[in-house]
Amino acid sequence: MVRLVQIGNGSQRRVALVDEPHLLCLTRIESVYQLAAECIRNHVSLSARVLELATGERLSYDKVYSSQDEWSLLSPIDVPGAPERVLVAGTGLTHLGSAKDRQAMHEHSVTDPAKPITDSMRMFEWGIVGGKPQDDKIGIAPEWFYKGTGFVLQPPFSPLTVPSHAEDGGEEAEIAGVYIIAQDGSPQRIGMCVGNEFSDHRFERRNYLNLAGSKLRTCSIGPEIVVGADFAAVPGHVSIERNGSQVWQKAIETGEENMSHSLANLEHHHFKFAGHRIPGHVHVHFFGAHSLSFGAGFELLDGDWMQVSFDGYGRALRNPVRIEDKRTDPLIKVRPLG
C-alpha cells in the first residue's frame, strides 16, 4: 500500500511518498496526474513506479503538516492548470448511518411499514436489496449527486465555505475514490482519500428535492491518496473543535461491509455515462457518509475545525469552517447580449 501527497512551494510542485515521519520526493514528477498518465501510457504499476522514483529530497512530514516548512500540502489530486477537467461527485444513502440521519432530517419512519417514507428512504431500501449484485451483474443504481469541478476541491487546512446565500454547512466524513480516464476511455482508479464532502443540510431538510443544490459547495480530500487501499471494513473518527476544544465527535465506519452498495456497483453506475469517460479527465467520487453532526442536532459555527480520519488512510484531514456574511449576498443579474 503506497501513500502519496502533493506539496507546493510557490510555483514549484512535488509528489512525495509518505514514509513516516518523512516525505520522500519523487524525481521528475510534479503531479499525481502526470504520474498516473505516464503509468497508463507505459503499462506499468503505479506503486512500483513510485518506489523507483522516490529518491529525491527527504522532508519532515511533521513540519509540512503543521505548516512549519516552506512546502505546504496541496489537494492530493488535480489537473494542473485545468481544474475544469476534474469532476467531483458522489453517491448518498450508501450507509446504514446515513439513512438514519437522512430519516432524522425528513422525519419519516423507515422501520414501520404503516407510516409513509420519503423517496430517499425508498432508494436506500432498494440499495439494501439490490446494491450488491453477484457474478458481475449490474445492481440497482444509487442516489447520485454532482458537486462541481476541480474548483470546489480545497486543500487540507483550507477553509470550507458556507456561501452567503446558503442556510447551513455541515461536515460529511467519507472516503473518496480518485480516477483518471485513459485514452481508450476506460476509467482507472488511482487510489482513495479521506474526504469531507460538506453540504447544506438545513436547505436539504426543507425538501429532499433540494439535495442537488445542497451539494454545490466546496469540499476537501486528503492529505494523502492511498494506492491499493483496503475498502472492506474501514473504521474512522470525525470530530469538531471550537476554540481549541473538542465539542462533538463520533466513531464512524465505512467500506463495503458497512454499505448497502458494493464498490463495483457504485463505480459502474458513475462511469456508465459516456460523458464520464472523457480521456484525460479526472473524477473524485465520494462514497457516502456514515453519520453527520447535523443528524445529532449539532450546528457548526464560523471558525470551527472539522477533522476526519480513517484507519490506514494516513494523517487526518482538517479544515476550518468559514461562514460568509449574508449581508454581502448580491442579486445576480443577467445581461442579455441581444
C-alpha positions as CSV (number, residue, x, y, z in Angstrom):
1,M,0.0,0.0,0.0
2,V,1.5,3.3,-1.2
3,R,0.5,6.7,0.2
4,L,1.2,9.9,-1.7
5,V,0.9,13.6,-1.1
6,Q,1.2,16.6,-3.4
7,I,3.1,19.6,-2.0
8,G,3.7,23.1,-3.3
9,N,6.2,25.9,-2.7
10,G,5.2,28.9,-4.6
11,S,5.5,28.0,-8.3
12,Q,7.2,24.7,-7.5
13,R,5.3,21.4,-7.0
14,R,6.3,17.9,-5.9
15,V,4.7,14.5,-5.4
16,A,6.1,12.7,-2.3
17,L,5.8,9.2,-0.9
18,V,4.8,9.1,2.7
19,D,7.4,7.2,4.7
20,E,6.6,8.3,8.3
21,P,7.8,10.5,9.7
22,H,9.2,11.6,6.4
23,L,8.2,12.5,2.9
24,L,10.3,11.2,0.0
25,C,10.0,13.4,-3.0
26,L,9.7,11.7,-6.4
27,T,12.2,12.8,-9.0
28,R,10.9,14.3,-12.3
29,I,7.2,14.1,-11.2
30,E,5.3,17.3,-10.4
31,S,1.7,15.9,-10.1
32,V,-0.1,12.7,-9.4
33,Y,-1.9,13.3,-12.7
34,Q,1.4,13.2,-14.6
35,L,2.4,10.1,-12.7
36,A,-0.8,8.2,-13.4
37,A,-0.9,9.2,-17.1
38,E,2.7,8.0,-17.6
39,C,1.9,4.7,-15.9
40,I,-1.1,4.1,-18.1
41,R,0.9,5.1,-21.2
42,N,3.8,2.8,-20.3
43,H,1.7,-0.1,-18.9
44,V,3.5,-0.1,-15.6
45,S,2.3,-0.4,-12.0
46,L,1.8,3.0,-10.3
47,S,3.0,1.6,-6.9
48,A,6.1,0.1,-8.5
49,R,6.9,3.3,-10.4
50,V,6.6,5.4,-7.2
51,L,9.1,3.2,-5.4
52,E,11.5,3.6,-8.3
53,L,11.2,7.4,-8.3
54,A,11.2,8.1,-4.5
55,T,14.9,9.0,-4.4
56,G,14.5,12.8,-4.2
57,E,14.6,15.2,-1.3
58,R,13.6,13.9,2.2
59,L,11.3,16.3,4.1
60,S,9.9,16.2,7.6
61,Y,6.2,15.3,7.3
62,D,5.5,16.8,10.7
63,K,6.8,20.2,9.6
64,V,4.9,20.2,6.3
65,Y,1.7,19.0,8.0
66,S,1.9,21.7,10.7
67,S,2.8,24.5,8.2
68,Q,6.3,24.9,9.6
69,D,8.0,24.2,6.3
70,E,8.4,26.1,3.1
71,W,6.4,23.3,1.4
72,S,2.7,23.1,2.1
73,L,0.1,20.4,1.4
74,L,-2.0,20.6,-1.8
75,S,-5.1,18.6,-2.7
76,P,-3.8,15.1,-3.4
77,I,-5.2,15.2,-7.0
78,D,-5.7,17.9,-9.6
79,V,-5.2,18.6,-13.3
80,P,-2.6,21.3,-13.1
81,G,-3.8,24.4,-15.0
82,A,-7.1,22.8,-15.9
83,P,-9.4,22.4,-12.8
84,E,-12.4,22.2,-15.2
85,R,-11.2,18.7,-16.2
86,V,-11.9,17.4,-12.7
87,L,-15.5,16.2,-12.0
88,V,-16.4,16.0,-8.3
89,A,-19.5,13.9,-7.5
90,G,-20.7,11.3,-5.1
91,T,-23.3,8.8,-4.0
92,G,-25.5,9.0,-1.0
93,L,-27.7,6.7,1.1
94,T,-25.0,4.0,0.9
95,H,-24.5,3.5,4.7
96,L,-26.9,2.5,7.4
97,G,-25.8,5.5,9.5
98,S,-26.5,7.9,6.6
99,A,-30.0,6.6,6.2
100,K,-30.7,7.2,9.9
101,D,-29.5,10.8,9.7
102,R,-31.5,11.4,6.5
103,Q,-34.5,9.9,8.2
104,A,-34.0,12.3,11.1
105,M,-33.9,15.2,8.6
106,H,-37.2,14.2,6.9
107,E,-39.0,12.8,10.0
108,H,-40.5,9.7,8.5
109,S,-40.2,6.1,9.5
110,V,-38.1,3.5,7.7
111,T,-39.0,0.7,10.0
112,D,-42.8,1.0,10.3
113,P,-44.5,-0.1,7.1
114,A,-47.7,1.6,8.2
115,K,-46.0,5.0,8.0
116,P,-45.1,6.8,4.8
117,I,-41.5,7.1,3.8
118,T,-39.7,9.5,1.6
119,D,-38.4,8.7,-1.8
120,S,-34.9,9.0,-0.4
121,M,-35.7,6.2,2.1
122,R,-37.2,4.2,-0.7
123,M,-33.9,4.4,-2.7
124,F,-32.0,3.3,0.4
125,E,-34.2,0.2,0.8
126,W,-33.7,-0.6,-2.9
127,G,-29.9,-0.4,-2.3
128,I,-30.3,-2.9,0.6
129,V,-32.0,-5.3,-1.8
130,G,-30.1,-4.8,-5.0
131,G,-26.9,-2.8,-4.3
132,K,-24.5,-5.8,-4.1
133,P,-25.1,-7.9,-7.2
134,Q,-23.4,-11.2,-7.6
135,D,-21.4,-12.7,-10.5
136,D,-20.6,-9.4,-12.3
137,K,-24.2,-8.5,-12.7
138,I,-25.4,-4.9,-12.6
139,G,-27.2,-3.8,-9.4
140,I,-29.6,-1.1,-8.6
141,A,-28.5,2.5,-9.2
142,P,-27.6,4.5,-6.1
143,E,-28.5,8.1,-5.4
144,W,-26.0,10.3,-7.3
145,F,-25.1,13.9,-6.9
146,Y,-22.8,16.5,-8.5
147,K,-20.6,18.8,-6.5
148,G,-18.7,20.7,-9.2
149,T,-15.4,20.8,-11.0
150,G,-11.9,20.9,-9.5
151,F,-12.6,24.5,-8.4
152,V,-14.6,23.2,-5.4
153,L,-11.7,21.0,-4.1
154,Q,-9.9,22.7,-1.3
155,P,-6.5,21.6,0.1
156,P,-6.2,20.2,3.6
157,F,-6.2,23.0,6.2
158,S,-8.0,25.4,3.8
159,P,-11.5,26.7,4.8
160,L,-14.7,25.1,3.6
161,T,-17.1,28.0,3.0
162,V,-20.8,28.4,3.7
163,P,-21.8,30.9,1.0
164,S,-23.8,34.0,1.8
165,H,-26.8,32.5,0.1
166,A,-26.7,29.2,1.9
167,E,-28.7,28.2,5.0
168,D,-26.1,26.0,6.6
169,G,-22.9,24.0,6.2
170,G,-22.0,20.7,7.7
171,E,-19.3,18.1,7.5
172,E,-19.7,14.7,5.8
173,A,-16.9,12.4,6.7
174,E,-16.3,10.0,3.9
175,I,-13.8,8.2,1.7
176,A,-13.5,9.3,-1.9
177,G,-12.2,7.4,-4.9
178,V,-9.9,9.1,-7.3
179,Y,-9.9,8.1,-11.0
180,I,-8.3,9.1,-14.3
181,I,-9.8,8.3,-17.7
182,A,-7.3,6.6,-20.1
183,Q,-7.0,7.5,-23.8
184,D,-9.2,4.5,-24.7
185,G,-12.0,5.8,-22.4
186,S,-11.5,3.3,-19.6
187,P,-11.7,4.6,-16.0
188,Q,-8.6,3.8,-14.0
189,R,-8.7,4.0,-10.2
190,I,-5.6,5.8,-8.9
191,G,-6.5,5.4,-5.2
192,M,-8.7,6.6,-2.4
193,C,-8.6,9.5,0.1
194,V,-10.1,10.7,3.3
195,G,-12.8,13.2,2.4
196,N,-15.0,15.9,3.9
197,E,-17.9,16.3,1.4
198,F,-19.5,19.3,3.2
199,S,-23.2,20.2,2.4
200,D,-26.1,22.4,3.3
201,H,-28.2,20.1,5.3
202,R,-30.7,22.7,6.5
203,F,-31.6,23.6,3.0
204,E,-32.0,19.9,2.1
205,R,-34.2,19.4,5.2
206,R,-36.8,21.8,3.8
207,N,-37.4,19.4,0.9
208,Y,-35.4,16.4,-0.3
209,L,-35.6,17.8,-3.8
210,N,-33.2,20.4,-2.6
211,L,-30.5,17.8,-2.3
212,A,-28.9,18.8,-5.7
213,G,-28.4,22.4,-4.6
214,S,-27.3,21.5,-1.1
215,K,-24.3,19.7,-2.6
216,L,-22.9,22.6,-4.6
217,R,-20.3,23.6,-2.0
218,T,-16.6,23.4,-1.5
219,C,-15.2,20.2,-0.2
220,S,-11.8,18.7,0.7
221,I,-9.9,15.4,0.3
222,G,-6.5,14.2,1.6
223,P,-4.0,14.9,2.7
224,E,-2.9,11.6,1.3
225,I,-4.0,9.5,-1.7
226,V,-3.7,5.8,-0.8
227,V,-2.9,3.4,-3.7
228,G,-4.2,-0.1,-3.0
229,A,-6.2,0.9,0.0
230,D,-8.3,-1.7,1.9
231,F,-12.0,-0.8,1.4
232,A,-13.6,-3.9,3.1
233,A,-14.3,-2.5,6.6
234,V,-12.7,0.8,7.5
235,P,-13.2,2.4,10.9
236,G,-12.7,6.1,11.3
237,H,-13.4,9.1,13.5
238,V,-14.9,12.5,13.0
239,S,-14.7,15.5,15.4
240,I,-15.5,19.2,15.7
241,E,-13.2,21.6,17.5
242,R,-14.3,25.0,18.8
243,N,-11.9,27.5,20.4
244,G,-9.3,24.7,20.8
245,S,-11.7,22.2,22.5
246,Q,-13.5,19.2,21.0
247,V,-17.2,19.9,21.1
248,W,-18.5,16.9,19.1
249,Q,-17.1,13.6,18.0
250,K,-18.1,10.2,16.8
251,A,-16.6,6.9,15.7
252,I,-17.6,6.1,12.2
253,E,-17.4,3.1,9.8
254,T,-17.2,2.8,6.0
255,G,-16.2,0.2,3.5
256,E,-18.2,-2.4,1.7
257,E,-19.1,-4.4,4.8
258,N,-20.8,-1.3,6.2
259,M,-22.6,-0.2,3.0
260,S,-25.7,-1.2,1.0
261,H,-23.8,-1.0,-2.3
262,S,-20.6,-2.7,-3.5
263,L,-17.7,-0.6,-4.7
264,A,-18.0,-2.2,-8.1
265,N,-21.7,-1.2,-8.4
266,L,-21.0,2.4,-7.3
267,E,-18.2,2.7,-9.9
268,H,-20.3,1.1,-12.7
269,H,-23.2,3.5,-12.2
270,H,-20.9,6.5,-12.2
271,F,-18.9,5.6,-15.3
272,K,-21.7,4.1,-17.3
273,F,-22.4,7.6,-18.7
274,A,-20.3,8.3,-21.8
275,G,-19.8,11.9,-20.6
276,H,-17.9,10.5,-17.5
277,R,-15.4,8.7,-19.7
278,I,-13.6,11.5,-21.5
279,P,-9.9,10.7,-21.9
280,G,-7.6,12.8,-19.7
281,H,-10.3,13.8,-17.2
282,V,-10.1,13.1,-13.5
283,H,-13.0,12.1,-11.2
284,V,-13.3,12.4,-7.5
285,H,-16.2,10.4,-6.2
286,F,-17.4,10.4,-2.6
287,F,-18.8,7.1,-1.5
288,G,-21.2,8.3,1.2
289,A,-21.1,9.1,4.9
290,H,-21.9,7.0,8.0
291,S,-23.0,9.8,10.3
292,L,-23.4,13.6,10.4
293,S,-23.1,16.0,13.3
294,F,-26.2,17.7,11.8
295,G,-28.1,14.5,12.4
296,A,-27.2,14.7,16.0
297,G,-28.6,18.3,16.2
298,F,-25.2,20.0,16.1
299,E,-24.6,23.3,14.3
300,L,-21.2,24.4,13.0
301,L,-20.1,27.9,13.7
302,D,-17.6,30.1,11.9
303,G,-14.1,29.2,12.9
304,D,-14.9,25.6,13.9
305,W,-12.4,23.0,12.8
306,M,-13.6,19.7,11.2
307,Q,-11.3,16.7,11.5
308,V,-11.8,13.3,9.7
309,S,-9.6,10.2,9.8
310,F,-9.8,6.6,8.7
311,D,-7.6,3.7,9.7
312,G,-5.0,3.0,7.1
313,Y,-5.6,6.2,5.2
314,G,-2.8,8.4,6.7
315,R,-3.0,11.6,8.6
316,A,-6.2,13.3,9.5
317,L,-7.9,15.7,7.1
318,R,-8.5,19.1,8.9
319,N,-10.4,22.1,7.6
320,P,-11.9,25.2,9.3
321,V,-15.4,26.4,8.6
322,R,-15.8,29.9,7.1
323,I,-19.3,31.4,7.0
324,E,-19.8,34.3,4.7
325,D,-21.7,37.4,5.8
326,K,-25.3,37.1,4.5
327,R,-25.4,40.9,4.1
328,T,-22.9,40.6,1.2
329,D,-25.2,38.4,-0.8
330,P,-25.9,40.4,-4.0
331,L,-28.7,39.9,-6.5
332,I,-27.2,38.2,-9.6
333,K,-28.4,40.0,-12.7
334,V,-28.0,38.6,-16.2
335,R,-27.3,41.0,-19.1
336,P,-28.8,39.9,-22.4
337,L,-26.4,40.1,-25.3
338,G,-29.2,40.8,-27.8
